[in-house]
Amino acid sequence: MDLTALTQTFPLGSGGTGRLVSLPALAAAGFGDIATLPVSLRIVLESVVRNCDGKRITEDDVRRLAQWAPTAERTAEIPFVVARVLLQDFTGVPLLCDLAAMRSALERMGRDPALIEPLVPVDLVIDHSVQVDFTGRERSLPTLGGNGLGGNGTPADPLTLNMQLEFERNRERYEFLKWGMQAFKTFRVIPPGIGICHQVNLEYLAQGVLSREDLYFPDTLVGTDSHTTMINGLGIVGWGVGGIEAEAAMLGQPVSFLTPDVVGVNLKGCLREGVTATDLVLTVTEMLRKAGVVGKFVEFHGEGAAELSVPDRATIANMAPEYGATMGFFPVDEKTCAYLLATGRSPEHVATVRNYFEAQGMFGIPAAGACRYSTVLELDLATVEASVAGPKRPQDRIAVGRLATAFGESLQKPVREGGFGIAPDAVAIRYAVSDPYFGDLGHGDVVIAAITSCTNTSNPSVMLAAGLLARKAVARGLRVRPTVKTSLAPGSRAVTAYLEKTGLLHDLRQVGFDVVGYGCTTCIGNSGPLDPAIEEAITTHSLVAASVLSGNRNFEARVHPNVKANFLMSPPLVVAFALAGRVTLDLAQEPLGYDDAGQPVYLRDIWPTDEEIGAVLATAFDRDTYQRLYADFTAEHPLWNAIPTVTGQVYRWQADSTYIQEPPFFADFSLETGTFADIHGGRALAIFGDSVTTDHISPAGSIKPTSPAGQYLQARQVAVADFNSYGARRGNHEVMMRGTFANVRIKNLMVPGTEGGITVHQPSGERMAIYDAAMRYAETRTPLFVLAGKEYGTGSSRDWAAKGTALLGVRVVVAESFERIHRSNLAGMGVLPCQFTGGVTVQSLALDGSETYALEGLSGGVSPRQMVTLVIERANGTVERIPVQLRLDTPVEIDYYRHGGILPYVLRQMLT
């Protein structure tokens, strides 16, 4: 392909001209009706054209995508070269471990370690480490000593205390990240205390248009967090991938994915008074889950989309993983440019963004009917009502007025039907807490109320609404019960700045919402401990306590292992339910509380009006504030500056470190590739039902002393108080593989009636931890199978859900359906994902784990999505042969498997 003929000039905002690879010129060259393609596909197409080299990407790849048709069968893969990579620290640390291990492998081979270098810019934002140990509502707060944060004996605020603990717990990790900063030229680290990676991306990292020399192209990325899609609200193509796939992208490999269907969502009308962007996104999530958009691009268009602000668009885009889409995309328009300008990008750069997209024919939100989509759905924004979602899944939307009724129903519904199985005569019982300070507790009492998560803390309208509601509540004398652990974790320092400027931060603090940190906190399970007396009451009486949070995920045991009912909602509703103290309240009919005169105070009395929100909204967009806050990340940051920097191209692994260990993926590395062969003599490590999430599979949250990981740490003289979390120890595969499938709420059907990482070893019949069974099987070289139901691997794109699975010796996972990223990650780690077909399920096969398993049809090579045979031999000797579909979806994934995974594949590619 002659790129020279497709290269044209366009005016730069600073004067002069730049070059671009022109999509209109591609259409004029006979490549199809590109102007009516979905805008998201056009941006991907630009990358395919610009990187067409006849090897990795061919002219056939360009032509296939340019001639995308809404009704065509999706069999071709798209080789997409992204412009940059975004990491968060939990997934970024093991990724850096892999890069360091590659350099170590090259050093052992006598090759130049510097051959391993990211070929695109990489930004790692440390946002997953801070935990809510202190909230400001403690009966007494400790004082700080001489640590550079306030001087000896200075009373400490919760933000300072939590950050101090964060640095104490994560010092080794941060030293390792600082080594990465000096070892790799294109690797940048945003320190703790700055913000959540997706909000930092939205406010600072994203540029809309990038350039290399004088060639300009759209800003595109992949990130190691599912909610990378938040940037789609700014008109930027990007989505979450596993760390191993992101690593390949960093090293110059295209991100290959099946050509997607593109679902158009025509938004009409506007939101009613009092309805928030959070209510809208919960409605969209419910609607799109029902429509079935898993693995598809979703592109919002129409007059309603054009009227939404960029923060509202970003809120909707952020939740794409919850409605199952690869992206939730809003094209670039004048509001995009206004947001870029308001958050500190230069006027010249913003003009360049506008000029670029106009030259490509991609500027503006398309009107209904302007683009061709696989299917079109419609939503009238005027029909959206105040909502929450829960108690266990983000797509289970409940109108606020129905919450009390819905929760009451779920309390008594059997556990097997998704309920809590509480006996009718026990629903209303309240129990005294051993510490009289807290009073009593009952089912549905709120024990955690958290304004948290990138989803909502990026949106000034809902954050300011929370502050205004708090102000009105304080004026009426409302208070939060001591049983409620409240916290405010802004998505960036800019949020704190505008809350302080309006005086609303003071009001939020008055009702218990002190700033506790800049990070994901409660949304990813870093909610910190509850008071021991509260925990005792919950566990002793098997209470179904509740959390309310402005997050994006509420899977079982995610927020807190002992809080069973978790509801997602807007920040002002979080404040309201914190004041109410329970989710069994009908907010339309019952008062939140009573004022000092004994008069009832209803939610409608203190809910802020759109006019009130609008009056303070302008304070959220102060260019000078954004530029100042993002100018220097190390200024006035003594904790980060005190972390020593280790130097050298190759990392010197410390054998006694319990945080950072050299991963085993390159221990016996050679240039020889593997072959395809059938798998025989397998056993089931675990059998699961539906909706097993990466929260269930991947180690996350706290480490129990009695768990295999806890025993491992104690054997290395790590005190229980210093365990930290699984997330913080992702750089140590020994900890992580011991925590795989160890979630306290995971249910292995091989061990009915139990929860937690327990299995039955065969043929001994002994019950033991899944890790211990896997090690026993490894001694006999027994290949392991995992069998599961629908939606296997939904949730965060945790690469350790796949890495841990592989290190335990699992060779095959057979499920009714997979979440997109986890299926890809399994393939990338050399684990075969297979899918039941024809209505066959774990239940219809009546599997109990006593069987032996084989997978046939692999010998001699395979093709994408071919049928293979699962052979099941039961204990009584009967044999069943079940056709299953091999979910290696692309030729590249087949190559990954043949090489033993994506990491050895990439290393061999670089060396040969």
Secondary structure, DSSP 8 states (H G I E B T S, - for coil): --HHHHEEEEE-TTSSEEEEE-HHHHIIIII--GGGS-HHHHHHHHHHHHT--SSSS-HHHHHHHHT--TTS----EEEE--SEEEEEHHHHHHHHHHHHHHHHHHHHTTS-GGG---SS-EEEE--S----S--S-SSS--EE-SSSSS-TTEE--HHHHHHHHHHHHHHHHHHHHHHHHHH-TTEEEE-TTSB-HHHHIIIII--SEEEETTEEEE-EEEESSGGGGGGGGGT-EEEE--HHHHHHHHTT--EEEE---EEEEEEES---TT--HHHHHHHHHHHHHHHT-TT-EEEEESHHHHHS-HHHHHHHHHTHHHHT-SEEE----HHHHHHHHHTT--HHHHHHHHHHHHHTT--S---TTSS--SEEEEEEGGG---EEE-SS-TT-EEEGGGHHHHHHHHHHS-GGGTS----GGGTT-EEE-SSGGG-EEETTBEEEEEE-SHHHHT-HHHHHHHHHHHHHHHHTT----TT-EEEE--SBHHHHHHHHHHTHHHHHHHTT--B--SS-GGGGT------HHHHHHHHHTT---EEEESSS---TTTS-TT--EEEE--HHHHHHHHHH-BSS--TTTS-SEE-TTS-EE-HHHH---HHHHHHHHGGG--HHHHHHHTT-SSTT-HHHHTS----SSS----TT-SS----GGGTT--S-------EEEEEEEEE--S--BHHHHS--SB--TTSHHHHHHHHTT--GGG--BTGGGTT-HHHHHHHTT--TT---TTSTT--SSEEEETTTTEEEEHHHHHHHHHHTT--EEEE--SSBTBSS--HHHHHHHHHTTEEEEEES-B-HHHHHHHHHTT-EEEEE-TT--HHHHT--S-SEEEEES-TT---TT-EEEEEEE-TTS-EEEEEEEE---SHHHHHHHHTTSHHHHHHHHHH-
